[in-house]
Amino acid sequence: MLWHRHDTPVGPVILAAREDGALTHLQFAERFSPAEEWRESPAPLDAVRRQLDEYFAGRRRVFELRLAPHGTSFQRRVWRALQAIPFGETITYGELARRVGKPRAARAVGAANGANPIAIIIPCHRVVAANGSGGYAGGLSIKRSLLALEGVSLA
């Protein structure tokens, strides 16, 4: 596994990719450390870094990267549904559960959302509780910052 630490306006992140370049992780550095056996190598992650920088500069709304998140089939289904939420929009956990065909599984969808290994690019920050609030694995202030960048404010 290849990794690199990248600075963003919301703090440093750890990026990791398989040897073939498919992104497996984008996690906030305060809460995540690369595994000992991972090798630091920024070059294979150049496209990820460039697209993140474009996103934070307001020049990118859709990421065009090969992703390889590791998770259960249910988690991967939730993560695919997250990628369909447009820039600048939010949905509730209940709506996300409906979109993955499990309308009574809002809590399970919330757990899958929280287990997302590729933050920002798989936009779990766009999911909110029915009352407009909601947590975020990177912290609520980062969620607010990401949504503000997209023109959305939390209640």
PLY file of the C-alpha trace (Angstrom):
ply
format ascii 1.0
element vertex 155
property float x
property float y
property float z
element edge 154
property int vertex1
property int vertex2
end_header
0.00 0.00 0.00
1.28 3.46 -0.90
0.50 6.53 1.19
1.12 10.25 1.52
0.13 12.99 3.97
-1.52 15.95 2.21
-2.40 19.33 3.70
-5.90 20.67 3.05
-7.80 23.72 4.33
-9.60 21.44 6.83
-6.38 19.89 8.09
-3.92 17.23 6.98
-5.22 13.99 5.50
-3.66 10.61 4.89
-4.11 9.31 1.35
-3.48 5.65 0.56
-3.67 3.67 -2.66
-3.02 0.19 -3.89
0.04 -0.42 -6.05
-2.20 -0.02 -9.14
-3.10 3.51 -8.00
-6.71 2.88 -6.89
-7.47 5.02 -3.84
-8.31 3.03 -0.70
-8.17 5.69 2.03
-8.60 9.39 2.58
-8.71 9.92 6.32
-8.07 12.88 8.60
-4.51 12.64 9.94
-5.55 13.45 13.53
-7.63 10.27 13.62
-5.71 7.94 11.29
-2.15 6.71 10.88
-0.69 4.70 8.02
0.07 1.06 8.77
3.73 0.21 9.38
3.95 -1.91 6.25
2.69 0.92 4.01
5.29 2.74 1.90
5.28 6.52 1.59
5.16 7.46 -2.07
3.49 10.72 -3.13
3.77 10.36 -6.94
1.04 7.69 -7.38
-1.31 9.97 -5.44
-0.69 13.08 -7.58
-4.13 12.95 -9.23
-5.84 12.65 -5.85
-3.88 15.59 -4.44
-4.56 17.72 -7.54
-8.30 16.99 -7.50
-8.54 17.67 -3.75
-6.77 20.99 -4.22
-9.19 21.85 -7.06
-12.17 20.93 -4.85
-10.98 23.18 -2.03
-10.25 26.00 -4.52
-13.85 25.76 -5.78
-12.85 24.46 -9.21
-14.03 20.83 -8.84
-17.44 19.44 -7.98
-16.99 15.83 -9.12
-13.97 13.63 -8.48
-12.68 11.44 -11.29
-10.56 8.86 -9.53
-10.35 5.09 -9.32
-11.61 4.09 -5.89
-11.13 0.80 -4.06
-12.69 1.15 -0.59
-12.60 -2.03 1.44
-15.84 -2.96 3.18
-18.81 -5.31 3.25
-21.13 -5.49 0.26
-23.69 -3.42 2.20
-21.11 -0.76 3.06
-19.96 -0.57 -0.56
-23.58 -0.17 -1.69
-24.03 2.72 0.75
-20.75 4.30 -0.41
-21.87 4.08 -4.06
-25.13 5.81 -3.09
-23.14 8.54 -1.34
-21.29 9.24 -4.57
-24.63 9.97 -6.26
-25.40 12.87 -3.88
-24.64 16.01 -5.90
-22.23 18.71 -4.80
-24.06 21.25 -2.64
-26.91 18.95 -1.62
-27.64 16.97 1.53
-29.91 14.04 2.26
-31.02 12.36 5.48
-29.95 8.97 6.74
-33.53 7.82 6.14
-33.39 8.92 2.51
-30.04 7.21 2.06
-31.53 4.03 3.51
-34.37 4.25 0.96
-31.88 4.78 -1.86
-30.03 1.58 -0.99
-33.28 -0.39 -0.78
-33.34 -0.69 3.02
-35.89 1.92 4.15
-35.93 0.66 7.75
-32.17 0.52 8.10
-31.27 4.17 8.75
-29.03 3.19 11.68
-27.18 0.56 9.64
-26.78 3.10 6.84
-25.45 5.57 9.41
-22.91 3.01 10.59
-21.81 2.33 7.00
-21.61 6.06 6.38
-19.38 6.43 9.47
-17.13 3.60 8.26
-16.44 5.31 4.93
-12.67 4.99 4.35
-12.51 7.66 1.61
-13.79 10.87 3.19
-14.61 13.92 1.07
-14.35 12.02 -2.24
-17.06 9.60 -1.11
-19.09 12.49 0.35
-20.41 11.15 3.63
-20.43 14.77 4.86
-23.55 15.32 2.71
-25.70 13.09 4.95
-27.50 14.72 7.87
-29.97 13.67 10.54
-33.66 14.36 9.93
-33.41 17.49 12.11
-30.61 18.85 9.89
-27.75 18.07 12.27
-25.48 15.07 12.26
-22.05 13.92 13.25
-18.98 13.34 11.15
-15.99 11.05 11.58
-13.67 14.00 10.92
-15.50 16.17 13.45
-18.51 18.43 13.13
-16.42 21.53 12.39
-14.90 19.81 9.34
-18.35 18.68 8.19
-19.58 22.27 8.47
-16.53 23.53 6.55
-17.00 21.02 3.74
-20.71 21.82 3.45
-20.02 25.57 3.57
-17.54 25.13 0.72
-20.43 23.54 -1.19
-22.83 26.34 -0.25
-24.77 24.43 2.43
-25.13 25.39 6.10
-26.12 23.02 8.89
-28.99 23.85 11.24
0 1
1 2
2 3
3 4
4 5
5 6
6 7
7 8
8 9
9 10
10 11
11 12
12 13
13 14
14 15
15 16
16 17
17 18
18 19
19 20
20 21
21 22
22 23
23 24
24 25
25 26
26 27
27 28
28 29
29 30
30 31
31 32
32 33
33 34
34 35
35 36
36 37
37 38
38 39
39 40
40 41
41 42
42 43
43 44
44 45
45 46
46 47
47 48
48 49
49 50
50 51
51 52
52 53
53 54
54 55
55 56
56 57
57 58
58 59
59 60
60 61
61 62
62 63
63 64
64 65
65 66
66 67
67 68
68 69
69 70
70 71
71 72
72 73
73 74
74 75
75 76
76 77
77 78
78 79
79 80
80 81
81 82
82 83
83 84
84 85
85 86
86 87
87 88
88 89
89 90
90 91
91 92
92 93
93 94
94 95
95 96
96 97
97 98
98 99
99 100
100 101
101 102
102 103
103 104
104 105
105 106
106 107
107 108
108 109
109 110
110 111
111 112
112 113
113 114
114 115
115 116
116 117
117 118
118 119
119 120
120 121
121 122
122 123
123 124
124 125
125 126
126 127
127 128
128 129
129 130
130 131
131 132
132 133
133 134
134 135
135 136
136 137
137 138
138 139
139 140
140 141
141 142
142 143
143 144
144 145
145 146
146 147
147 148
148 149
149 150
150 151
151 152
152 153
153 154
